[in-house]
Amino acid sequence: MDPKVGQYLLFFGFLSGLVRCSTAMVFWSAVVELSYKDSQNISVRQSCECGVYGRHSLLESTWGVVTLPILDPKGCSQEPVYSRNTSVPPWIALIKRGNCTFSEKINAAKHRGAAAVVVYNTDGTGNSTTHMTHSEAQDIVAIMVGNTLGTYIANLVKSGLEVNMVIKVGSPHGPWMDTYWLYFLSIAFFIVTAASIAYFVFISAHRLHNLRVHRQAERRLKSKAKKAIGQLEVRTLKRGDEETGSDDQTCAVCIESYKTGDVVTVLTCGHIFHKACIEPWLLDKRTCPMCKCDILKALGVEEENDKGSSSPPAPDVTVITVSGEETLYEVPLTEPRGPEPRECPHPRHYDNKAFERDAEAAGGGPVA
């Protein structure tokens, strides 16, 4: 795996862990809506986002008639009695904080049939609330409100009024949740996404550039090779030439016998082939089909490697050191991969004896 990709994955893992950690600290506010008719039979409606859902509460809306425990306002007894016919749902238990755990309060009301539980804070705390933890009392809506609001609702119920309450899911809150946290996540996501896109664009552009350079080098090499091949000597076989006098004389490329009138190319190593056969062969293979001489190199066409150097890379050879009596010997375990094309002699030697005679007559001496 690419190291940069690993760094990106690690950064994503860090962000996901940070999100999970912060999610555990996020809490949801509750919208509390009250409706009742006062002593003058006037409908009163009040609403505020002044409650907090418990950590293990169901995060959903509910409604019901507010009901108080009669004997114990803190609702800590095992079978608390409420000031309402609890067989007629839905109703919401309003319980004061203290004397027992939140789980015990909530479970006691839940067993009596409450649709939800509202716990209000202790005296002297004003409108402050806390994030309740009640892991042993789940599957019920449980919120906390401040002492001021809870006492106000309790007094309404004690005065004989029927108070209806609607609890709705409010807004999430937590460290940086409202502004900075969202900004941080947005910026971090943008940076990581932009970096990933830039990295892959760079890799793609780099590969396309290398491919374009490679193709340009191939075109240049092919152009040079065509020009060099054009420098090779071309002959037209005549009646009486040695190549046309025997069926044993064949072109090593097409395995066809030479005939009078065939156009052949004489390579620098002296071997001859059909011109139409050897030219495509040299463009692809570079070497003589018979002796493996590098014909193009002999003509001055060097093959370029990836770094632009004409020298071939050194073969990989595994070497071990063997200790003798007084000398250390290095012994290769593997041979270089494939034989390298051998250098062709610059003086031309032609296997065609008739061409040798023609060349000797033209130059005034034997051909070496």
N, C-alpha and C positions, 0 to 999 in steps of 0.2 A: 504494500500500500504506500502511496505517496505520502511523505511526511507532512506536507501541507494539508492534505485531506484528513489525516489523523488529527492534526491540530484543530481543524474545523469541527470534526466530530466530538473532540474533547470539549471544545467550547460550547457546542450544543448540549452536551451532557451536563455541563456546569449550569447552563441556563435552565434546563429542565429540572435539575435538582433544586436550584434556587426558587423556581416557581412552586415546586411541591412544598418546600419549606415555608414559603411565604403564604401559600394557600392555607396551611394549617393555622396561621395566625390571623387569617381574614375572618371577620364576623359580619353578620347581616343585621341591619336595623329592621325594626317592625313598625309599621304604620298602625296606630290604634285609633279606631273610629268609635265614638260613643253616641248613642241616641236614646233619649228617654223623654217622658213628659213630666214637667215639674208640677209643683203643688197647685198651680193655676191652670193645669192641663194644656200647657204650651209646649210644643215639641222643641226639643233642644238637640242640636247636633254639634259635636265637637270632634276634631281630628288633629292628630299630631304624629310626627315620626319620632316617637320618644321611647320606643321599646327596643330590646335587643334579643334576638333569638339565641337560645341556649346552644352550646357547642354540639350536643347530640339531638337537638330538636329536629322534627320534620320541617323542612324549609318550604312551607306552603301556607295558603290562606285558610282561614276558618272563621266561624261566627257562632254566637250563642248568647244566652242570658247570663249576666254576671251573678255568681252565687258565692256566698261566704260560708266558711265553716263556723258552726254555732259556738261550740264550747272552746275550741282551741283555734284562735285566729291564725296560728302558724301552721295548722294542718299536719301536725307531726304524729298524731295517734294512728293506730293501725286501721281503725274504722271510723273516720271522722264523720260527723253528722253535719249536713249542709242545710242552709235555710231555704230549701226548695225541694219540691218533689223530684228527686233525682231520677225517677223512672221516666221523666218526660225530657228527652234530649231535644236539641243540643243545649248544653250549658257550659259555662267557663268558670273554673274555680279561681277565685282571687285569694291568694295566700300571702301572709307576711313572712319575710325572711327571718330565720333564727331557729334555735333549739335542735334542729336536725338537718340532715343533708338535703341538698336539692333533689337527689334521687328519691329519698324517702317521701318528701312532700308530693312530688309529681306522681309517684307510683300509688300513693294513698288515694289521690284524687282520680287517677286513671282507673283504679279498681272500682270506684264508686260510679264510673260512667262519664266522667268529664270529657268534653270534646277537646279542651285545651286547658293549660294551666298558666296563670299570670302570677308571678311572684313579684311583690313590691319590696323595695329596700327598707332597711331598718330606720327607726326614727333618727332625725338629726342629719340625715344624709342628703336632704333636698332632692334634687332631680338626678343625682348620680346613679349610675347602674354599673353592673359588672357582667362579664361574659360567663354565664353559668356553665358548669361542667356537671353532667349527670349521665355518666356512661351506663348506669344500671337502670335508667328510665328512658327508654327510647320509644320510637313509633308513636309519638304524640307531639303536638305543637306546644312548646314551652318557651315563654318569653319572660324577660324581667323589665319592670318599669321603675321609675324613681319613687321615693317615699311620698313626695308631694302628690303625684298623680294617683298613686295607689290608695292613699288615705282619703283623697277626694272621692274616688269611686266607691270605696268602702262606706263612707258616710252617706252617700246617695242611697246605697242598697239598704243600710241600716234604717234610713228614714222611711222605708217602705216603697221606694220607687223601683220600677222594673227597668234596669239598665241593660240595653243590648250593646254588645261589643262585636266589632269586626276587626280581625287581625289580618293584615296584608304584608306581603314581603316587601321590604324597603330596599335600601342600597347597600352594597358591600363596602366594608371599611377595613382598614388595616394599615401596615407600614407602607407609606408611599402609594396607597391604593388609589386615592382620589386623583392625583396629578402626577407626582414624580415617578411613581412605579410604572404607570402606563407609558410615560415618556421614555423611561429607561428601557422597557421591553421593546417599544417601537424602534428606538434608535439602535438597540443591540441587534434586533432582527434585521433592520435595514443594513447595518454594517456587515453582518455575517453574510447576508444574501448578496450584497454588492461585491464583497471579497470573493465569494464562491464563483459568481458570474465572471468577474475579472480574471480569476485564475483559469477557468475553463476556456475563456476567450483567448487568453495568452497561450495556453497549450495548443489550442486549435490553430491559432495564427502561426505559432512556431512550427507545427507539423506541416501546414500548408506551405510555409516559406521553404522548409527543407525539401519538400516534394517538388516545388517549383525550381529550386536550385539544382536538384538532382536531374530533373527533366531537361533543364537548360544545358547542364554538363553533358548529358547523353546526346542532345542534339549537336552540340559543338564537336563531341568526339566522333559522332557519325558523319558529320560534314568533313572533318579532317580525314577520317578513314576513307570516304569516297574519293577525296582528292588524291590521297596516297595510293589507293588501288588503281587510280587512273594512270599512275606512273609505271605500273608493271608492264612488262613487255607482252604484247599480244601477237599471236601468229595465226595464220590460216594454213591448215594442213594441206599439203599437196600430194599428188600421186607420187609414190616412191618414198615418202617419209616413213621412217621406221615405225611410227605410231599407227599408221594405216595399213601396214603390211602384216600385222598379226592380231588375232583376236585376243591375245593375252594382254595387249595394251588397252587398259580401260581407265576411265575417269573414276577416281576413288570416291567421288561424291554421288554420282548417279549410277555407277557401275555399268555404264554403256561403253561399247568399243568405239574407238576413234574412227572417223570416216573422213574421206577426202572432202575438203571444204569446211570442216569443223573449225570454228574459231576457238582457240585455246589461249589461256593465260599462263605465263611462265612466272612462278614465284621466285623470291630471292634465294630460296634453298635449292632451286633447280627443278622441282617437280612441276608438272603441267597438268592442267585440268580444263574442262570446258569453261569458257568465260562466263556463260550464263549460270553455271553451277557454283564456281568458286567465289564470285563476288558476293552473293548473299551469305555464303558460308563465312567469309572473312569478316563481314560486318557483324556477324553474330558470334563467331568463335575466335576470331583473330588469328588462329594458328593454322599451320598446314595440316590437312587431314592425314598425311602420311608420316611426317617426321615430327610434328608438334612444334615446329619452330614458330616463334611469335613474329609473324610476317609484318604486322602493322608496326611493331616496335622497331623492326629492322628498317622500316620506311620512315621512322621518326615520329610515329604516333604513340604517345605514352598514355596509358590508361590512368585516369584520375581517380583517387580514392576520396573518401568523405571530407578529408581535410584539405583537398586540393593538391596534395603531394602525389607525384608520379610513382614513388617507390612503394611496392607492395608491403603490407604489414608482415612482421616477422611471425612465422608459424609458432604455434604453441607446442612446446616439447617438454615433457616431464623428465626430470633428471634426478638420479640418485647418486650419492657419493659412496664408492666402494673403497674400503681401506685395504691396501696391500701391505707388504712387509715394511716398506719405507716410503711408499708413494700413495697418494689419494687419487682415485680415478673417478671421473664423472661419466656415468653411463646413461644414455637416453633410453627411456622406457617406451616411448612412442615415436613413431616417425612423423615428420610433417605431413599434413593432410594433402594428399595429392601431389603429383610431381609438377614442378613449375615448368612452364614452356621454356625450352632451351634457346639460347641465343643462336641466331642464324648467322652463318658466315657471310660477311659482306661480299667477298669475291663470289661471283655466281658460278655454280657448277650445274650443268644441264645433263640430265640423264639421256636426253634425246641426242643420239650420236649425229644424226643428220644436221641438227641445229648447231652442234659443236663445229661441224665442218663449215657450215655457213658463217658462223661467228669467226672461225679461224681465218677463212678466206677474206672476210671483211676487215678484220683487225690486223691481219698479217702475222698472226702467231697463235699458238695454242691457248685455249682457255683453261685457266688453272682451276 
